[in-house]
Amino acid sequence: MATDTANGSDDTSATGGSPESTSSGGMMRSSAVMAVGTLVSRVTGFVKAIVLAAALGTQLLGDAYNTANTIPFIINDLLIGGLIASVLVPLLVKRRKRDADGGVRTEDRLFTAAVLVLLVITGLAIAAAGPLTRLYLGDADPRQAEVAVYLARFLLAQIFFVGLSGLVSGMLNTRNRFGSPVWAPVLNNLVVIAVGGLFLWAAGAGRTVETVTDGELVLLGAGTTAGMAVQTVVLLGSLWRSGFRWRPRLDLRGSGLGEAMRSAGWMFLYTCMTQLGFLITANVVNRAGAESIRQGFDVGAGLTAYNYAYLLFQLPYAIIAVSLITVLLPQMSGHAADERWDEVRGGFSRTLRVSALVLVPLGLALALYAVPVSTLVFARGNTSASDAASIGVVLGVMALGLVPFTVFQLMLRVFYAMGDTRTPAFLGVANVVVHGALAVTAFLVLPPNRVVIGVAAGFMLSFLSGLVIAGLILSRRLGGLDGRRSLGTLLRLHLAAVPSIAAGAGILWFFTDRFGSGLVTNLGAPVVGCLVGGLLFVAAARLLRVRELSSAVDLVRSRLRR
């Protein structure tokens, strides 16, 4: 396995039979299978965003809906979501193996406690809809705040369904049933797509916070919550078919739940830090978006523009990197348990380099074509071309941080594999400090219609600073991170992308000069640019001897021969 050697002499030639090629190929094959379900969910989620953008726009009405609709997920993440992955699922796995009844009583206790807790939290949140919503809106337009609170009274009911869906998905995973947790969110997306389309049909284009009716807000709020309810019902049906029969139990003594909850403290701190970062973001961009409208900048520059840009930014990471990380984490956890640090180091390095092979050119292409792509995707209905272009500028800034973002997330998984949740919590604190300071600075020095761009830049820079700190800590613990090889690969990949970016910029200029900024340019320039740029990148990567490219090419060839 690769080590952090001085000259990299442990590299074997990429002839197709090296251990490095075999490991990379196996990882990519497993990840390709896992990526299919993620892709369908992400694509339908992407379509949902397009429909909602057309229905609500990216100005005050869109910001009101997105703010109100985000709060249920924040509350769930703070109180339930982080605990499911880090505490509850491992507890269930342990009890299913060790208990004489196969963990049946523990599942009944946990399910009973979850239902009761979620009902109480949901009821309290709905009662406090006003203060909760205004906490994230900041100094918003009064009518926008009124609309957001009205929506929140319906949308906060999702807390119950989101929390229960997460628990049921975890219970299904302990039974080695992974299909429903992957596909149930697709049904949720389809319901919300229908709700958005129905709103657009009923209300028509041009709805604002001043003209939207209570009936239309009920459709949006209740319809969105119905989508999450459908997802939960489907998951419960799958759990029932797996053999689970709920018998309510309130005798929690001896269940092991208290001990498990105490061990989740650091994970809770990390979750708090991520949500504090979003609270800062929401306040700053919502205030700036409202001020932008007041000053006559007729462009969406608030939370909706930020969220939609982040949605596009997340697509390549979710489809490529998350699949690779999911394959790596169980392997790395096993190596860490056996204190085989060379294997942990090698797995981290290999995953980083395989991810970078795709994410480096993709991130640069996304930055280059962010405005045309965003205009093509979002400029319809209540979202104008200038609103969509604003999303594109934010996306372009985020795309430049795609690789640092991915590397930081991978480093967090290494800490988790080592059983360390404390260090990620403190890294979260550092990230929030950097992100918060830069967000406030952007609010103070930039025009209100540009604040959202500065906030996005600060968010990406926080991950760059985070990976530097995390890298120093991990390198000291693991005796290196195979840094010479990883940095060398990243450098060669960026050099290989230079001809592609130059050609892509020329193609964009040609289309814009010849056809203007319409459909032909927004569709043609990215398609032609990516085709030409992709070929140039592959050729340049071969010349620069990027070994990971050989593994990918060998995998594709083997698939085509079947």
C-alpha positions as CSV (number, residue, x, y, z in Angstrom):
1,M,0.0,0.0,0.0
2,A,1.1,3.5,-0.7
3,T,3.2,5.3,1.9
4,D,4.5,8.9,2.2
5,T,7.9,8.2,0.7
6,A,10.4,10.7,-0.4
7,N,10.6,9.8,-4.1
8,G,7.4,7.8,-4.6
9,S,9.3,4.7,-5.6
10,D,6.6,2.5,-4.2
11,D,4.4,3.4,-7.1
12,T,4.0,0.6,-9.6
13,S,3.5,1.2,-13.2
14,A,-0.1,1.4,-14.4
15,T,-0.1,-1.6,-16.5
16,G,-3.5,-2.9,-15.3
17,G,-2.1,-5.6,-13.0
18,S,-0.8,-3.4,-10.1
19,P,-2.4,-3.5,-6.7
20,E,-3.1,0.2,-7.0
21,S,-5.0,-0.3,-10.2
22,T,-6.9,-3.2,-8.8
23,S,-7.9,-1.4,-5.6
24,S,-8.9,1.7,-7.5
25,G,-10.9,-0.3,-10.0
26,G,-12.7,-2.3,-7.3
27,M,-13.6,0.9,-5.5
28,M,-14.9,2.5,-8.7
29,R,-17.0,-0.6,-9.6
30,S,-18.6,-0.7,-6.1
31,S,-19.2,3.1,-6.1
32,A,-20.7,3.0,-9.6
33,V,-23.4,0.5,-8.4
34,M,-24.1,2.7,-5.3
35,A,-24.3,5.9,-7.3
36,V,-27.3,4.8,-9.3
37,G,-29.8,5.2,-6.4
38,T,-28.2,8.4,-5.4
39,L,-28.4,9.7,-8.9
40,V,-32.1,9.1,-9.2
41,S,-32.8,10.8,-5.9
42,R,-30.6,13.7,-6.8
43,V,-32.1,14.1,-10.2
44,T,-35.6,14.2,-9.0
45,G,-34.5,16.6,-6.2
46,F,-33.0,18.8,-8.9
47,V,-36.2,18.7,-10.9
48,K,-38.1,19.6,-7.7
49,A,-35.8,22.7,-7.3
50,I,-36.5,23.7,-10.9
51,V,-40.2,23.5,-10.5
52,L,-40.2,25.4,-7.2
53,A,-37.9,28.1,-8.7
54,A,-40.4,28.5,-11.6
55,A,-43.3,28.6,-9.2
56,L,-41.9,30.9,-6.4
57,G,-39.0,32.7,-8.0
58,T,-35.8,33.6,-6.1
59,Q,-36.8,36.8,-4.4
60,L,-38.9,37.4,-1.3
61,L,-41.5,34.7,-1.8
62,G,-38.9,32.1,-2.7
63,D,-36.8,33.1,0.3
64,A,-39.8,32.9,2.6
65,Y,-40.6,29.3,1.5
66,N,-37.0,28.1,1.6
67,T,-36.4,29.6,5.0
68,A,-39.5,28.0,6.5
69,N,-38.9,24.7,4.8
70,T,-35.3,24.5,6.0
71,I,-36.1,24.9,9.7
72,P,-37.7,21.4,10.2
73,F,-34.5,19.8,8.9
74,I,-32.3,21.9,11.1
75,I,-34.3,21.0,14.2
76,N,-34.2,17.3,13.2
77,D,-30.5,17.4,12.6
78,L,-29.9,19.1,16.0
79,L,-32.1,16.8,18.0
80,I,-32.4,13.5,16.1
81,G,-30.6,13.2,12.8
82,G,-27.0,13.2,14.0
83,L,-27.8,10.7,16.7
84,I,-29.3,8.1,14.3
85,A,-26.1,7.5,12.3
86,S,-23.6,8.0,15.2
87,V,-25.4,6.3,18.1
88,L,-28.7,4.6,17.4
89,V,-27.8,2.5,14.4
90,P,-24.7,1.1,16.1
91,L,-26.7,0.4,19.2
92,L,-29.3,-1.5,17.2
93,V,-26.6,-3.6,15.5
94,K,-25.0,-4.4,18.8
95,R,-28.3,-5.4,20.4
96,R,-29.4,-7.5,17.5
97,K,-26.2,-9.5,17.8
98,R,-26.0,-9.8,21.6
99,D,-29.5,-9.9,23.0
100,A,-31.3,-13.2,23.3
101,D,-34.3,-11.8,21.6
102,G,-32.3,-10.4,18.7
103,G,-32.8,-6.8,19.9
104,V,-36.6,-6.8,19.6
105,R,-37.2,-5.2,22.9
106,T,-34.6,-2.5,22.3
107,E,-36.2,-1.7,18.9
108,D,-39.6,-1.4,20.5
109,R,-38.3,0.9,23.3
110,L,-36.4,3.0,20.8
111,F,-39.3,3.3,18.4
112,T,-41.7,4.2,21.2
113,A,-39.4,6.8,22.6
114,A,-38.8,8.3,19.2
115,V,-42.5,8.6,18.4
116,L,-43.2,10.4,21.7
117,V,-40.2,12.7,21.5
118,L,-40.9,13.6,17.9
119,L,-44.5,14.4,18.6
120,V,-43.5,16.7,21.5
121,I,-40.8,18.4,19.5
122,T,-43.1,18.9,16.5
123,G,-45.9,20.4,18.6
124,L,-43.5,22.8,20.4
125,A,-41.9,23.9,17.1
126,I,-45.3,24.6,15.5
127,A,-46.3,26.6,18.6
128,A,-43.1,28.6,18.3
129,A,-43.3,29.0,14.5
130,G,-43.1,32.8,14.7
131,P,-39.9,33.2,16.7
132,L,-38.2,30.3,15.0
133,T,-38.8,31.7,11.5
134,R,-37.8,35.2,12.4
135,L,-34.6,33.8,13.9
136,Y,-33.5,32.8,10.4
137,L,-35.1,35.6,8.4
138,G,-33.3,38.4,10.2
139,D,-34.5,41.9,9.5
140,A,-36.8,40.8,6.8
141,D,-39.6,42.6,4.9
142,P,-42.7,42.5,7.3
143,R,-45.0,40.8,4.7
144,Q,-42.2,38.3,3.9
145,A,-42.0,37.4,7.6
146,E,-45.8,37.0,7.8
147,V,-45.8,34.6,4.8
148,A,-42.8,32.6,6.1
149,V,-44.5,32.2,9.5
150,Y,-47.8,31.1,7.9
151,L,-45.9,28.5,5.8
152,A,-43.9,27.3,8.8
153,R,-47.0,26.3,10.7
154,F,-47.5,23.6,8.0
155,L,-43.9,22.9,7.2
156,L,-42.8,22.3,10.8
157,A,-45.0,19.2,10.9
158,Q,-42.3,17.6,8.8
159,I,-40.1,17.3,11.9
160,F,-42.1,14.2,12.9
161,F,-41.9,12.6,9.5
162,V,-38.2,13.5,8.9
163,G,-37.2,12.1,12.2
164,L,-39.2,8.9,11.9
165,S,-38.0,8.4,8.3
166,G,-34.4,8.6,9.6
167,L,-35.0,6.1,12.3
168,V,-36.8,3.6,10.1
169,S,-34.1,3.9,7.5
170,G,-31.5,3.1,10.1
171,M,-33.6,0.1,11.3
172,L,-33.9,-1.1,7.7
173,N,-30.1,-0.8,7.2
174,T,-29.5,-3.0,10.2
175,R,-31.6,-5.6,8.4
176,N,-29.5,-5.2,5.3
177,R,-32.4,-3.7,3.4
178,F,-31.1,-0.6,1.5
179,G,-33.6,-0.3,-1.3
180,S,-36.5,1.6,0.4
181,P,-34.2,4.2,2.1
182,V,-32.8,5.0,-1.3
183,W,-36.0,5.1,-3.3
184,A,-38.5,6.5,-0.8
185,P,-37.1,10.1,-1.1
186,V,-37.8,9.9,-4.8
187,L,-41.5,9.6,-4.0
188,N,-41.2,12.6,-1.7
189,N,-39.6,14.6,-4.6
190,L,-42.3,13.6,-7.0
191,V,-45.1,14.8,-4.6
192,V,-43.5,18.2,-4.2
193,I,-42.9,18.5,-7.9
194,A,-46.7,18.0,-8.4
195,V,-47.4,20.5,-5.7
196,G,-45.1,23.1,-7.3
197,G,-46.7,22.5,-10.7
198,L,-50.2,22.8,-9.3
199,F,-49.2,26.1,-7.5
200,L,-47.8,27.5,-10.8
201,W,-51.0,26.4,-12.7
202,A,-53.3,27.8,-10.1
203,A,-51.5,31.0,-9.2
204,G,-49.8,31.7,-12.5
205,A,-46.6,33.7,-13.0
206,G,-45.8,36.8,-11.1
207,R,-46.9,35.8,-7.5
208,T,-45.1,37.8,-4.8
209,V,-45.4,38.0,-1.0
210,E,-47.9,40.8,-1.5
211,T,-50.2,39.0,-3.9
212,V,-50.0,35.3,-2.8
213,T,-53.2,34.1,-1.1
214,D,-53.7,32.0,2.0
215,G,-55.1,29.2,-0.1
216,E,-52.0,29.1,-2.2
217,L,-49.8,29.1,0.9
218,V,-51.8,26.2,2.3
219,L,-51.2,24.3,-0.9
220,L,-47.5,24.9,-0.7
221,G,-47.2,24.1,3.1
222,A,-49.5,21.2,3.4
223,G,-48.4,19.7,0.0
224,T,-44.7,19.8,0.9
225,T,-45.4,18.1,4.2
226,A,-47.6,15.5,2.5
227,G,-44.5,14.5,0.4
228,M,-42.5,13.8,3.5
229,A,-45.5,11.9,5.0
230,V,-45.6,9.7,1.9
231,Q,-41.9,8.9,2.2
232,T,-42.4,7.9,5.8
233,V,-45.4,5.6,5.1
234,V,-43.4,3.8,2.4
235,L,-40.5,3.2,4.7
236,L,-42.8,2.0,7.5
237,G,-44.4,-0.5,5.0
238,S,-40.9,-1.8,4.1
239,L,-40.1,-2.1,7.8
240,W,-43.3,-4.1,8.4
241,R,-42.4,-6.4,5.5
242,S,-39.0,-7.0,7.1
243,G,-40.7,-8.5,10.1
244,F,-40.9,-5.6,12.5
245,R,-44.0,-5.5,14.7
246,W,-44.1,-2.6,17.0
247,R,-45.1,-3.2,20.6
248,P,-45.0,0.1,22.6
249,R,-42.6,-0.1,25.5
250,L,-41.7,2.7,28.0
251,D,-39.3,0.6,30.2
252,L,-36.0,2.2,29.0
253,R,-33.9,1.0,31.9
254,G,-31.2,-1.4,30.8
255,S,-31.7,-0.6,27.1
256,G,-28.2,0.9,26.8
257,L,-29.8,4.0,25.3
258,G,-28.5,6.3,28.0
259,E,-24.9,5.2,27.6
260,A,-25.1,5.5,23.8
261,M,-26.6,9.0,24.1
262,R,-23.7,10.1,26.4
263,S,-21.2,9.1,23.8
264,A,-22.8,11.3,21.2
265,G,-21.8,14.6,22.8
266,W,-19.0,15.5,20.4
267,M,-21.2,14.6,17.4
268,F,-23.9,16.9,18.8
269,L,-21.3,19.7,19.1
270,Y,-20.3,19.2,15.5
271,T,-24.0,19.3,14.4
272,C,-24.5,22.5,16.4
273,M,-21.6,24.1,14.7
274,T,-22.8,23.2,11.2
275,Q,-26.3,24.6,12.1
276,L,-24.8,27.7,13.6
277,G,-23.0,28.2,10.3
278,F,-26.3,28.0,8.4
279,L,-27.9,30.3,10.9
280,I,-25.3,32.9,10.1
281,T,-25.7,32.3,6.4
282,A,-29.5,32.5,6.5
283,N,-29.5,35.8,8.5
284,V,-26.8,37.5,6.4
285,V,-28.2,36.6,2.9
286,N,-31.9,37.1,3.9
287,R,-31.1,40.5,5.3
288,A,-29.0,41.3,2.2
289,G,-31.7,40.0,-0.2
290,A,-34.4,42.1,1.4
291,E,-32.2,45.2,1.4
292,S,-31.3,44.5,-2.3
293,I,-35.0,44.6,-3.2
294,R,-35.5,47.8,-1.2
295,Q,-32.6,49.5,-3.0
296,G,-34.1,48.6,-6.4
297,F,-31.8,45.7,-7.4
298,D,-34.4,43.6,-9.2
299,V,-32.6,40.3,-8.7
300,G,-32.9,37.4,-6.3
301,A,-29.8,37.6,-4.0
302,G,-31.0,35.9,-0.8
303,L,-31.3,32.4,0.6
304,T,-33.0,30.9,-2.4
305,A,-30.2,31.9,-4.8
306,Y,-27.7,30.5,-2.3
307,N,-29.6,27.2,-1.8
308,Y,-30.1,26.6,-5.5
309,A,-26.5,27.2,-6.2
310,Y,-25.5,24.8,-3.4
311,L,-27.9,22.2,-4.8
312,L,-26.1,22.3,-8.2
313,F,-22.7,22.4,-6.4
314,Q,-23.6,19.3,-4.4
315,L,-24.5,17.1,-7.4
316,P,-20.9,16.0,-8.5
317,Y,-19.9,15.6,-4.8
318,A,-22.9,13.5,-4.0
319,I,-22.7,11.3,-7.0
320,I,-18.9,10.8,-7.2
321,A,-17.3,11.4,-3.8
322,V,-20.1,10.2,-1.5
323,S,-20.2,6.9,-3.2
324,L,-16.4,6.4,-3.0
325,I,-16.4,7.5,0.7
326,T,-19.3,5.1,1.5
327,V,-17.3,2.2,0.0
328,L,-14.1,3.3,1.8
329,L,-15.5,3.9,5.4
330,P,-16.2,0.3,6.5
331,Q,-12.8,-0.8,5.1
332,M,-11.0,2.1,6.8
333,S,-12.8,1.5,10.1
334,G,-11.7,-2.1,10.1
335,H,-8.1,-1.1,9.4
336,A,-8.2,1.5,12.2
337,A,-9.6,-1.1,14.6
338,D,-6.6,-3.3,13.8
339,E,-4.2,-0.3,14.0
340,R,-3.1,-0.9,10.4
341,W,-2.4,2.8,9.9
342,D,-0.6,2.2,6.5
343,E,-3.9,0.8,5.2
344,V,-5.9,3.8,6.5
345,R,-3.4,6.2,5.0
346,G,-3.4,4.3,1.7
347,G,-7.2,4.2,1.5
348,F,-7.5,7.9,2.2
349,S,-4.9,8.7,-0.5
350,R,-6.5,6.4,-3.1
351,T,-10.0,7.8,-2.5
352,L,-8.7,11.4,-2.7
353,R,-6.9,10.8,-6.0
354,V,-9.7,8.8,-7.6
355,S,-12.3,11.5,-6.6
356,A,-10.0,14.2,-7.9
357,L,-9.7,12.6,-11.3
358,V,-13.3,13.5,-11.9
359,L,-13.9,16.4,-9.6
360,V,-11.0,18.7,-10.7
361,P,-12.1,19.0,-14.3
362,L,-15.7,18.9,-13.3
363,G,-15.4,21.7,-10.7
364,L,-13.5,23.9,-13.1
365,A,-16.0,23.3,-15.9
366,L,-18.9,24.1,-13.5
367,A,-17.2,27.3,-12.5
368,L,-16.7,28.3,-16.2
369,Y,-20.3,27.5,-17.3
370,A,-22.1,28.3,-14.1
371,V,-24.1,31.3,-15.5
372,P,-25.2,29.6,-18.7
373,V,-26.1,26.4,-16.9
374,S,-28.0,28.2,-14.2
375,T,-29.8,30.3,-16.7
376,L,-30.7,27.2,-18.8
377,V,-32.0,25.4,-15.7
378,F,-33.8,28.1,-13.7
379,A,-34.8,30.9,-16.0
380,R,-38.5,30.2,-16.3
381,G,-41.8,31.0,-14.6
382,N,-41.2,33.4,-11.7
383,T,-37.4,33.2,-12.0
384,S,-36.1,35.8,-14.5
385,A,-32.9,35.5,-16.5
386,S,-31.2,37.9,-14.1
387,D,-32.3,35.9,-11.1
388,A,-30.9,32.7,-12.7
389,A,-27.6,34.5,-13.6
390,S,-27.3,35.5,-9.9
391,I,-27.6,31.8,-9.0
392,G,-24.9,31.1,-11.6
393,V,-22.4,33.6,-10.1
394,V,-22.8,32.1,-6.6
395,L,-22.4,28.6,-8.2
396,G,-19.2,29.6,-9.9
397,V,-17.7,30.7,-6.7
398,M,-18.7,27.5,-4.9
399,A,-17.5,25.3,-7.8
400,L,-13.9,26.6,-7.3
401,G,-14.1,25.1,-3.8
402,L,-15.4,21.7,-4.9
403,V,-12.1,19.8,-4.3
404,P,-11.2,21.4,-0.9
405,F,-14.8,20.7,0.2
406,T,-14.4,17.0,-0.8
407,V,-11.0,16.6,0.7
408,F,-12.2,18.0,4.0
409,Q,-15.3,15.7,4.1
410,L,-13.0,12.7,3.4
411,M,-10.7,13.7,6.3
412,L,-13.7,13.8,8.6
413,R,-14.4,10.2,7.6
414,V,-10.9,9.2,8.6
415,F,-11.4,10.6,12.1
416,Y,-14.7,8.8,12.4
417,A,-13.1,5.6,11.2
418,M,-10.6,6.0,14.0
419,G,-13.4,6.4,16.5
420,D,-12.6,10.1,17.0
421,T,-15.7,12.5,17.1
422,R,-14.0,15.1,19.2
423,T,-11.6,16.4,16.6
424,P,-14.3,16.9,14.0
425,A,-16.3,18.9,16.6
426,F,-13.4,21.3,17.1
427,L,-12.8,21.5,13.3
428,G,-16.5,22.5,13.0
429,V,-15.9,25.3,15.5
430,A,-12.9,26.5,13.4
431,N,-15.0,26.4,10.2
432,V,-17.8,28.4,11.7
433,V,-15.4,31.1,13.0
434,V,-13.8,31.5,9.5
435,H,-17.2,31.3,7.7
436,G,-18.9,33.6,10.1
437,A,-16.2,36.3,10.1
438,L,-16.1,36.3,6.3
439,A,-19.9,36.4,6.0
440,V,-20.2,39.4,8.3
441,T,-17.3,41.1,6.4
442,A,-19.2,40.5,3.1
443,F,-22.3,42.0,4.6
444,L,-20.5,45.1,5.7
445,V,-18.4,45.9,2.7
446,L,-20.3,44.5,-0.4
447,P,-23.4,45.9,-2.1
448,P,-26.5,44.0,-0.9
449,N,-27.0,42.2,-4.3
450,R,-23.4,40.9,-4.0
451,V,-23.3,39.8,-0.4
452,V,-24.5,36.3,-1.2
453,I,-21.4,35.9,-3.5
454,G,-19.2,36.9,-0.6
455,V,-20.9,34.5,1.8
456,A,-20.4,31.6,-0.7
457,A,-16.7,32.5,-1.0
458,G,-16.3,32.6,2.8
459,F,-18.1,29.2,3.0
460,M,-15.6,27.6,0.6
461,L,-12.6,29.2,2.3
462,S,-13.7,27.8,5.6
463,F,-13.2,24.3,4.1
464,L,-9.8,25.2,2.8
465,S,-8.6,26.3,6.2
466,G,-10.3,23.3,7.7
467,L,-8.5,20.8,5.5
468,V,-5.2,22.4,6.3
469,I,-5.8,22.0,10.1
470,A,-7.3,18.5,9.7
471,G,-4.4,17.4,7.4
472,L,-1.8,18.5,9.9
473,I,-3.5,16.5,12.7
474,L,-4.1,13.4,10.6
475,S,-0.5,13.4,9.2
476,R,0.9,13.5,12.8
477,R,-1.4,10.6,13.9
478,L,-0.9,8.4,10.8
479,G,2.8,9.1,10.2
480,G,2.0,11.0,7.0
481,L,-0.9,11.1,4.5
482,D,0.9,10.0,1.3
483,G,1.1,13.8,0.8
484,R,3.7,13.8,-2.0
485,R,1.7,11.4,-4.2
486,S,-1.7,13.1,-3.5
487,L,-0.4,16.6,-4.0
488,G,1.5,15.5,-7.1
489,T,-1.7,14.0,-8.6
490,L,-3.7,17.1,-7.8
491,L,-1.1,19.3,-9.4
492,R,-1.0,17.2,-12.5
493,L,-4.8,17.1,-12.8
494,H,-5.0,20.9,-12.5
495,L,-2.2,21.3,-15.2
496,A,-4.1,18.8,-17.4
497,A,-7.2,21.0,-17.1
498,V,-5.5,24.1,-18.4
499,P,-6.0,23.4,-22.1
500,S,-9.6,22.3,-21.4
501,I,-10.4,25.6,-19.6
502,A,-8.7,27.7,-22.3
503,A,-10.7,25.8,-25.0
504,G,-13.9,26.1,-23.0
505,A,-13.5,29.8,-22.4
506,G,-12.9,30.3,-26.2
507,I,-16.0,28.2,-27.0
508,L,-18.1,30.2,-24.6
509,W,-16.9,33.5,-26.1
510,F,-17.6,32.2,-29.6
511,F,-21.2,31.2,-28.8
512,T,-21.9,34.4,-26.9
513,D,-20.5,36.5,-29.7
514,R,-22.3,34.6,-32.4
515,F,-25.7,33.8,-30.8
516,G,-26.0,36.1,-27.8
517,S,-27.1,34.9,-24.3
518,G,-30.1,32.8,-25.4
519,L,-30.8,29.1,-25.4
520,V,-28.3,28.2,-28.1
521,T,-25.4,29.6,-26.0
522,N,-26.7,28.3,-22.7
523,L,-27.1,24.8,-24.0
524,G,-24.5,24.7,-26.8
525,A,-21.5,26.2,-25.1
526,P,-21.5,23.8,-22.1
527,V,-22.1,20.8,-24.2
528,V,-19.5,21.5,-26.9
529,G,-17.1,22.9,-24.3
530,C,-17.3,19.8,-22.1
531,L,-16.9,17.4,-25.1
532,V,-13.9,19.2,-26.4
533,G,-12.5,19.9,-22.9
534,G,-13.0,16.3,-21.9
535,L,-10.9,15.0,-24.8
536,L,-8.2,17.6,-24.2
537,F,-8.1,16.7,-20.5
538,V,-7.8,13.0,-21.1
539,A,-5.0,13.6,-23.6
540,A,-3.1,16.0,-21.3
541,A,-3.6,13.7,-18.3
542,R,-2.0,10.9,-20.3
543,L,0.9,13.0,-21.2
544,L,1.4,14.0,-17.6
545,R,1.1,10.3,-16.6
546,V,-1.8,10.5,-14.2
547,R,-2.0,6.9,-13.1
548,E,-5.6,7.1,-11.9
549,L,-6.7,7.7,-15.4
550,S,-5.3,4.4,-16.5
551,S,-7.4,2.6,-13.8
552,A,-10.5,4.4,-15.0
553,V,-9.8,3.6,-18.7
554,D,-9.2,0.0,-17.9
555,L,-12.5,-0.2,-16.0
556,V,-14.4,1.3,-18.9
557,R,-12.8,-1.0,-21.4
558,S,-13.6,-4.1,-19.3
559,R,-17.3,-3.0,-19.2
560,L,-17.4,-2.4,-22.9
561,R,-16.0,-5.9,-23.7
562,R,-18.9,-7.6,-21.7
